[in-house]
Amino acid sequence: MTAAHIQRLTYVLTDYLMLNIGWLCFNVLRYFSLPVPLQFGLGNWLATPAPLLGQLLVPLMMMVVYWLTGYYNQVYYKSRLAELGNTAAVSFAGMLVIYFAVLIDDGIPERMQNYELLGLLWLMLFVPVFVARSVITNRVIGRIRRGELAFNVLVVGDGEQAMSLASRVDSFLSHMGMKVVGYVTSGHGPQQDLDRPVYRFDELPRLISELRVTAFIVQPQKGGERSTIDIVNRLFPLGQTIYITSDVQHLLMSGGRMESLVGEPLINVSSARITPFTANFKRLADVVVSSLAMLLLLPVYAIIALLIKRDSKGPVFYRQERVGYRKKPFRIIKFRTMRPDAERCGPALSEADDPRVTSLGRRLRKYRLDELPQFWNVLRGDMSLVGPRPERAYYVDLIVARAPYYSLVHQVRPGITSLGMVKYGYASNVEQMVQRLRYDLLYIENISITTDLKILIHTVTTVVTGRGI
């Protein structure tokens, strides 16, 4: 278990404990405002179903909301002001839900007493949690500023520029805890006379574990724009945070996410500009919708499988390796719509009236029914309901050769449907794939729940009207 996992678990368990304490204290104080005989006994009343069930469900409900808002996503660089706002807002929302679900039937006739009860509930949900969180967060910040907690990074670059960048990072070590532990040579400059160890790209998978590297900082490369973007492409599959300096942000043709790094503005290009709430809600929706879809579509799956077996020889499903989130490969699953030997001569994109497509396959593609098994990929976490369409590594290389900024699509999970598929449709050559890429990049710049809903509605329309091809 990593230090980040331990820190996250600390926040989770502390929240659970404080919410239990808060709910118990609220019920003790609530007891004395209830129109019940005192001889009923506080202990006996706390053991009745409503308070007892609330002791179990209320903390869990609140923690689900905290997770949904993204509080547990980032465990180190927490803003204390944002922490205050998050705790206060979620406590207020929980107060309203609990009041209308549980407390409204308490039978207290005085309106003012009801308001006081609401205020008391909010305080009991807010104060214990916020106090405990403040203690943990202040302790972490103190450890970072004292240098007891550091986050190892590697600077990708050569020569004086790399050393200058490393010294600037060192200058704000006390604020952010970043510590440059070495350089990764890009091969475009001198490697001698560097003040820290120098490593090669092929050593990085090992170094990430041995040196506990959490991020890479890419300096502008002497080889030009292509060299800088090529390096970012090579770092993506390693799964660590990638920063570029603000003076090369324009190379990636996308508004990166500025990190609050004191003294050196760095742009995080490994993560899209998506709020923690949107990211968590998307994943929750992916799991719920894909699970329900697979369950409800079982009869459809069975019918399509039988039709495929009757239509042509070969397997029912077609599996193919695609490049996914942070350039990690995964195997996509679809209903087979082509002959089994469709690519005996190598990778080839489908075209209009493609002879390799079976007669049934053409109808499946028309209504995009061949995509239905991909709900399994969504449930596994390989894909999302909405996101850029995943491509094969062969075509990724061809696209990057023409549009190096293509790697930005790997900042998010690929999707069953996408803005590119809705607005552009299928691509039959690399040039069309590059054109469709513009829509996928536009989606990444504007990710929101509303945008995903619009794309899903357009996709349903496409399926119903049979405009899939």
KEKOL-502205 format. One line per 2 residues: for each residue z, x, y of C-alpha. Coordinates in steps of 0.1 Angstrom, whole numbers, plus 5000, padded with zeros to 4 digits. Layout:
Z,X,Y  ...
***
This chain:
5000,5000,5000  4990,5015,5034
5012,5017,5064  4991,4989,5081
4998,4966,5051  5035,4974,5052
5035,4966,5089  5017,4933,5084
5041,4924,5057  5070,4931,5080
5057,4907,5106  5050,4880,5079
5084,4882,5062  5102,4884,5095
5084,4853,5109  5092,4834,5077
5129,4843,5079  5131,4835,5116
5113,4802,5112  5138,4792,5085
5167,4801,5107  5152,4782,5136
5146,4751,5116  5181,4752,5101
5197,4756,5135  5176,4727,5149
5186,4704,5121  5223,4713,5126
5220,4704,5163  5198,4674,5156
5225,4660,5132  5249,4653,5161
5223,4633,5180  5214,4610,5151
5228,4574,5151  5246,4580,5117
5283,4580,5109  5298,4614,5111
5316,4608,5078  5281,4611,5061
5287,4649,5064  5265,4676,5078
5261,4694,5045  5251,4662,5027
5227,4653,5054  5210,4687,5054
5205,4682,5016  5185,4649,5021
5148,4651,5015  5135,4653,5051
5155,4684,5063  5153,4701,5029
5115,4696,5025  5111,4707,5061
5130,4739,5053  5102,4747,5029
5071,4733,5046  5077,4739,5083
5078,4778,5081  5048,4778,5059
5029,4754,5082  5037,4776,5112
5027,4808,5095  4993,4793,5085
4987,4785,5122  4998,4820,5132
4974,4835,5107  4946,4812,5120
4952,4823,5155  4948,4859,5144
4983,4872,5151  4985,4891,5118
4950,4906,5122  4960,4935,5144
4994,4950,5135  4996,4980,5159
4979,4976,5192  4997,4944,5202
4999,4932,5238  5035,4920,5245
5021,4894,5270  4996,4881,5244
5025,4880,5219  5045,4859,5242
5016,4835,5248  5008,4832,5211
5043,4825,5200  5049,4800,5228
5016,4781,5223  5019,4779,5185
5056,4768,5188  5045,4741,5212
5017,4729,5188  5041,4730,5159
5067,4710,5179  5042,4682,5185
5031,4680,5148  5067,4680,5136
5078,4654,5161  5050,4629,5152
5052,4636,5114  5090,4637,5110
5112,4630,5141  5095,4600,5155
5114,4578,5130  5148,4592,5138
5156,4559,5156  5169,4575,5189
5163,4548,5215  5169,4569,5247
5137,4585,5260  5156,4613,5277
5173,4622,5245  5140,4624,5227
5127,4648,5254  5158,4669,5249
5152,4669,5212  5116,4681,5217
5127,4708,5240  5154,4719,5215
5128,4720,5187  5104,4741,5207
5132,4766,5216  5143,4769,5179
5107,4775,5168  5100,4800,5197
5132,4820,5204  5141,4834,5170
5104,4843,5162  5097,4859,5196
5129,4879,5197  5123,4893,5162
5086,4901,5170  5096,4918,5202
5120,4941,5184  5093,4950,5158
5066,4955,5184  5088,4976,5207
5098,4997,5178  5062,5004,5168
5052,5012,5204  5081,5035,5207
5071,5054,5175  5036,5058,5188
5047,5071,5222  5071,5096,5206
5043,5108,5183  5060,5096,5152
5031,5073,5143  4996,5086,5147
4961,5074,5137  4939,5102,5126
4903,5102,5139  4873,5125,5134
4849,5133,5163  4813,5134,5152
4796,5161,5172  4792,5198,5178
4800,5224,5204  4817,5221,5237
4809,5184,5241  4829,5176,5209
4858,5197,5220  4858,5182,5254
4859,5147,5239  4887,5157,5215
4908,5170,5243  4904,5138,5263
4915,5118,5232  4945,5141,5229
4954,5134,5265  4963,5098,5258
4978,5104,5224  5012,5092,5236
4997,5059,5246  4975,5050,5217
4986,5073,5189  4951,5087,5183
4950,5122,5169  4918,5142,5164
4921,5160,5130  4887,5176,5129
4850,5174,5136  4821,5161,5116
4790,5182,5122  4759,5163,5131
4736,5193,5125  4723,5192,5161
4744,5218,5177  4765,5250,5172
4794,5247,5147  4813,5279,5155
4842,5284,5178  4855,5248,5174
4893,5244,5177  4897,5222,5146
4883,5220,5111  4846,5211,5107
4835,5188,5079  4801,5176,5065
4790,5140,5061  4791,5142,5023
4828,5150,5025  4837,5119,5044
4846,5096,5015  4871,5121,5002
4884,5130,5037  4891,5093,5046
4917,5092,5018  4930,5128,5021
4934,5129,5059  4940,5092,5062
4912,5088,5087  4912,5054,5105
4883,5059,5129  4853,5080,5140
4843,5088,5176  4806,5095,5180
4796,5117,5210  4761,5115,5225
4738,5135,5202  4715,5163,5214
4688,5149,5191  4685,5119,5213
4689,5082,5209  4676,5081,5174
4702,5107,5162  4731,5088,5177
4721,5056,5160  4713,5073,5127
4748,5086,5127  4763,5052,5133
4742,5039,5105  4756,5066,5081
4792,5058,5091  4790,5020,5087
4794,5020,5048  4826,5040,5051
4845,5008,5064  4863,5026,5092
4863,5018,5129  4834,5034,5148
4836,5042,5185  4809,5054,5208
4815,5066,5244  4805,5042,5271
4776,5064,5283  4756,5057,5251
4765,5021,5247  4730,5011,5259
4715,5028,5229  4726,4999,5207
4713,4972,5229  4744,4951,5225
4776,4945,5245  4801,4964,5224
4838,4955,5224  4858,4976,5248
4890,4990,5234  4920,4994,5257
4921,5031,5254  4939,5048,5283
4919,5076,5299  4887,5073,5278
4866,5041,5277  4854,5038,5241
4832,5010,5226  4839,4997,5191
4805,4991,5175  4818,4985,5140
4831,4950,5148  4814,4921,5166
4828,4905,5197  4845,4877,5178
4880,4863,5185  4905,4866,5157
4908,4828,5156  4870,4824,5151
4869,4851,5124  4898,4835,5105
4885,4800,5109  4851,4810,5097
4866,4825,5066  4887,4795,5060
4857,4772,5064  4837,4794,5041
4863,4792,5013  4868,4754,5017
4832,4744,5021  4818,4767,4993
4845,4755,4969  4838,4718,4975
4800,4724,4975  4801,4741,4941
4822,4714,4927  4802,4685,4941
4768,4701,4933  4775,4708,4897
4752,4680,4885  4725,4693,4909
4729,4728,4895  4725,4715,4860
4694,4694,4868  4677,4723,4886
4686,4747,4858  4669,4724,4832
4638,4720,4854  4635,4758,4858
4637,4764,4821  4610,4737,4815
4588,4750,4843  4584,4786,4834
4598,4813,4811  4626,4835,4824
4662,4832,4835  4675,4804,4856
4692,4826,4882  4677,4855,4902
4701,4883,4912  4691,4910,4936
4710,4937,4955  4713,4932,4992
4730,4951,5020  4760,4932,5034
4790,4936,5057  4793,4972,5070
4762,4981,5048  4781,4976,5015
4757,4964,4988  4763,4932,4969
4743,4911,4944  4729,4879,4959
4724,4850,4935  4696,4824,4938
4677,4800,4916  4646,4818,4903
4614,4806,4922  4590,4833,4911
4576,4847,4878  4600,4872,4861
4574,4900,4867  4569,4892,4904
4578,4927,4916  4566,4948,4888
4547,4969,4914  4577,4973,4937
4594,4953,4965  4571,4927,4981
4579,4899,5006  4567,4864,4998
4538,4849,5017  4523,4815,5023
4507,4802,4990  4521,4833,4972
4507,4832,4936  4539,4847,4923
4558,4815,4932  4561,4789,4904
4551,4753,4910  4588,4742,4909
4598,4772,4929  4576,4761,4958
4594,4728,4959  4628,4744,4957
4619,4767,4986  4605,4738,5006
4639,4722,5006  4658,4755,5003
4674,4744,4971  4670,4779,4957
4697,4790,4981  4724,4767,4966
4739,4793,4942  4748,4815,4971
4779,4794,4977  4793,4817,4950
4786,4847,4972  4803,4829,5001
4834,4822,4980  4836,4858,4969
4835,4870,5004  4801,4888,5001
4785,4863,5025  4794,4836,5051
4779,4801,5056  4763,4813,5088
4753,4849,5096  4723,4872,5096
4702,4870,5065  4709,4900,5042
4680,4922,5033  4673,4947,5006
4680,4984,5013  4643,4991,5010
4635,4968,5039  4666,4978,5058
4652,5013,5060  4618,5001,5072
4634,4979,5098  4657,5006,5111
4627,5029,5114  4612,5004,5139
4644,4989,5154  4674,5013,5150
4697,4988,5166  4693,4966,5134
4725,4981,5121  4744,4958,5145
4738,4929,5121  4762,4946,5097
4791,4940,5120  4795,4905,5104
4791,4890,5069  4755,4879,5062
4749,4842,5059  4732,4816,5037
4716,4804,5069  4712,4820,5103
4699,4815,5138  4669,4837,5128
4661,4814,5098  4665,4783,5120
4644,4795,5150  4620,4818,5132
4620,4810,5095  4608,4832,5066
4592,4866,5074  4563,4878,5053
4561,4914,5067  4584,4940,5084
4571,4932,5119  4581,4896,5115
4615,4907,5102  4620,4927,5134
4610,4897,5155  4635,4875,5136
4661,4902,5142  4663,4893,5179
4677,4859,5170  4703,4874,5146
4715,4898,5174  4716,4869,5198
4739,4851,5173  4762,4881,5170
4765,4882,5208  4775,4845,5209
4795,4839,5177  4816,4808,5180
4826,4778,5158  4803,4756,5180
4773,4779,5174  4779,4779,5137
4780,4741,5137  4747,4738,5156
4730,4762,5131  4744,4742,5101
4731,4710,5116  4697,4725,5122
4697,4738,5086  4706,4704,5071
4677,4689,5092  4654,4716,5078
4665,4709,5042  4662,4671,5046
4627,4672,5062  4614,4699,5038
4605,4724,5064  4619,4753,5045
4585,4770,5041
***
